[in-house]
Amino acid sequence: MKKYAVILLAIFLAAAGLFSGSAGAEMKAGDITLSPQIGGYVFDSDRQIKSDPVYGIGLGYNITDRIGIEGVFNYIDGEKKNTGTDVEVLMYRLDGLYHFVLENGVYPYIAAGAGAITIDEKGIRDNTDFLFNYGAGIKFLVTERMYFRGDVRNVLTFEDNTNSDLIYTVGFDILLGKKAEPAPVPKDSDGDGVYDDADQCPGTPQGVAVDSKGCPLDSDGDGVYDYKDKCPGTPSGVVVDTDGCPRDSDGDGVYDYLDKCPGTPKGAPVDSVGCPLDSDKDGVFDYLDKCPDTPEGIAVDSTGCPLPIKKEVRMNLSVEFAFDSAEVKSVYADHITKVANFLKAYPDAWAEIEGHTDSKGTDEYNLRLSQKRAINVMKELIKHGIDPAYLTARGYGESRPIADNSTEAGRQKNRRVVAVFSTVTEE
């Protein structure tokens, strides 16, 4: 029965030249394949049959794009090891296959199945036994309609005792029926790396970074894509314009979400929180202030100009003296400057500098000491540019205490100078 071998070998050799074309098809449900095979068969040592070439033909069907079934017929023309008797082996199998995808056009698979094996020893006996087989293989797409495949199986039979044979083959899977359709190549029209069927933002400009949905990134979540955003890093929830920048409704250069003085007139200089500047701190913004540089603490009108003195104003200079001393200490320089600035703001006003002491010493001595204290402070004001014609110094001794002279703390407060301002002409 060597005719089986001749027929199967002829089918195998013819199959390699039947079809041509470029690779590109992929395995799919409904494929029907014809599979010529050739290889080797290694019998269990108990059988005493030489290992011989094996020929085969299979017919397969893909139930899904991964699961298939295959009917296979194999033929081995061998002989017994000890007697040289011719042995013909026929094997019939129905196998199940599960395919994996290693890469495009490469499909490893595992397989298992059952069937029967007939061993015909010429002139001695003819025996048929049930078989079970399992193994694995791999298929390579070589043309649109043909795969090259390699396969190895363990074949088990169980009639007298368990025999374990090995069959290994190579061959082709030839697609039958209509011509295989090449798999469609997914399109990425805007070249952003996301295929059109998944791209929720088609038409993204070339080179723009996108997310998994194909949409340009918006890192700060302000609704303006990064490649258009001129103000990246905007805090969450801040309203922005079309450039991704927070709004500045009054155009003062401070964004609305930071602006504590919305509605500032256009062109008015502002500070870091969007409020108009008030350089002299008189409570009138610079853009409204008609008398800039008003000394601090001076009452002004709505235009920022000092209000006229309508009555006597007393100002405690906070200048105090050591016991039995008329020296003006440098720590009080700022207080004297404040009085000088006040007088400069009111050129029609004059000031009386009052000197005072505590109750220690005689009245006559304290009167002279207080006068000296007042004169020394007046001299400091003259150094600041105040016209001495608008200044007078007068000592009051211990006659006007403001604290308890029975304590050291109280006496310290009484050793002081006070400035009293009045208009030159009575109103």
HUZI-V895604 format. One record per backbone hydrogen bond with DSSP energy under -1.0 kcal/mol. CO is the residue of the C=O (numbers start at 0). NH is the residue of the N-H. E is the energy in kcal/mol with one decimal. If there is no record, write none. Layout:
[[CO/NH/E] [CO/NH/E]]
This chain:
[[0/3/-1.5] [1/5/-1.9] [2/6/-2.6] [3/7/-2.4] [4/8/-2.4] [5/9/-2.1] [6/10/-2.0] [7/11/-2.2] [8/12/-2.5] [9/13/-2.1] [10/14/-1.8] [13/16/-1.1] [14/17/-1.1] [23/182/-1.1] [27/30/-1.5] [30/61/-2.3] [31/175/-3.0] [32/59/-2.7] [33/173/-2.9] [34/57/-1.3] [35/171/-1.6] [36/55/-1.9] [37/169/-3.0] [38/53/-1.8] [39/167/-2.5] [40/51/-1.2] [41/165/-2.5] [43/46/-1.9] [47/80/-2.8] [51/40/-2.1] [53/38/-2.2] [54/74/-3.0] [55/36/-2.6] [56/72/-2.7] [57/34/-3.0] [58/70/-2.6] [59/32/-1.9] [60/68/-2.6] [61/29/-2.9] [65/98/-2.9] [66/62/-1.5] [66/63/-2.0] [67/96/-3.0] [68/60/-2.7] [69/94/-3.1] [70/58/-2.5] [71/92/-2.6] [72/56/-2.2] [73/90/-2.3] [74/54/-2.4] [75/88/-3.0] [77/86/-3.2] [78/49/-2.3] [79/83/-1.2] [84/79/-2.3] [85/121/-1.9] [86/77/-3.3] [87/119/-2.9] [88/75/-2.4] [89/117/-3.3] [90/73/-2.5] [91/115/-2.2] [92/71/-2.5] [93/113/-1.7] [94/69/-2.4] [95/111/-1.8] [96/67/-2.4] [97/109/-2.0] [102/105/-2.5] [104/140/-2.7] [105/101/-2.2] [106/138/-1.7] [107/99/-3.4] [108/136/-2.4] [109/97/-2.5] [110/134/-2.5] [111/95/-3.2] [112/132/-2.8] [113/93/-2.6] [114/130/-2.2] [115/91/-2.9] [116/128/-2.8] [117/89/-2.4] [118/126/-2.5] [119/87/-2.1] [120/123/-2.6] [120/124/-1.3] [124/120/-2.7] [126/118/-3.2] [128/116/-2.8] [130/114/-2.0] [131/155/-3.5] [132/112/-2.5] [133/153/-2.9] [134/110/-2.7] [135/151/-2.2] [136/108/-2.7] [137/149/-2.1] [138/106/-2.7] [139/147/-3.0] [144/174/-2.6] [145/141/-2.5] [145/142/-1.8] [146/172/-2.6] [147/139/-3.2] [148/170/-2.2] [149/137/-2.0] [150/168/-2.6] [151/135/-1.7] [152/166/-2.2] [153/133/-1.6] [154/164/-3.3] [155/131/-2.3] [156/162/-2.1] [162/156/-1.9] [164/154/-2.7] [165/41/-3.4] [166/152/-3.0] [167/39/-2.7] [168/150/-2.8] [169/37/-2.5] [170/148/-2.6] [172/146/-2.3] [173/33/-2.3] [186/195/-3.6] [187/190/-1.5] [194/197/-1.9] [194/198/-1.1] [204/207/-1.7] [208/216/-1.6] [210/213/-1.9] [212/199/-3.1] [214/210/-2.4] [216/225/-3.7] [217/220/-1.5] [224/227/-1.9] [224/228/-1.3] [234/237/-1.6] [238/246/-1.4] [240/243/-2.0] [242/229/-3.2] [244/240/-2.6] [246/255/-4.0] [247/250/-1.5] [254/257/-2.0] [254/258/-1.3] [264/267/-1.8] [268/276/-1.8] [270/273/-1.8] [272/259/-3.4] [274/270/-2.6] [276/285/-4.1] [277/280/-1.5] [284/287/-2.0] [284/288/-1.2] [294/297/-1.5] [298/306/-2.4] [300/303/-2.0] [302/289/-3.7] [304/300/-2.8] [312/420/-3.7] [314/418/-3.1] [321/324/-1.5] [328/331/-1.7] [329/332/-1.9] [331/335/-1.8] [332/336/-2.3] [333/337/-1.8] [334/338/-1.5] [335/339/-2.2] [336/340/-2.5] [337/341/-1.7] [338/342/-2.2] [339/343/-2.0] [340/344/-1.7] [341/345/-1.0] [345/348/-2.1] [347/423/-2.2] [349/421/-2.1] [350/391/-1.9] [351/419/-2.3] [352/393/-2.8] [353/417/-2.2] [354/395/-2.8] [361/365/-2.5] [362/366/-2.2] [363/367/-1.9] [364/368/-2.4] [365/369/-2.5] [366/370/-2.0] [367/371/-2.1] [368/372/-2.0] [369/373/-2.1] [370/374/-2.4] [371/375/-2.3] [372/376/-1.7] [373/377/-2.2] [374/378/-2.3] [375/379/-1.4] [376/380/-1.8] [377/381/-2.2] [378/382/-1.8] [380/385/-1.5] [381/384/-1.9] [386/389/-2.2] [387/390/-1.7] [389/350/-2.7] [391/352/-3.4] [393/354/-2.4] [395/398/-2.0] [396/356/-2.6] [403/406/-1.2] [406/410/-2.2] [407/411/-2.2] [408/412/-1.5] [409/413/-1.4] [410/414/-1.2] [413/415/-1.6] [414/320/-1.8] [415/355/-2.1] [416/316/-1.2] [417/353/-3.7] [418/314/-3.6] [419/351/-2.8] [420/312/-2.6] [421/349/-2.4]]
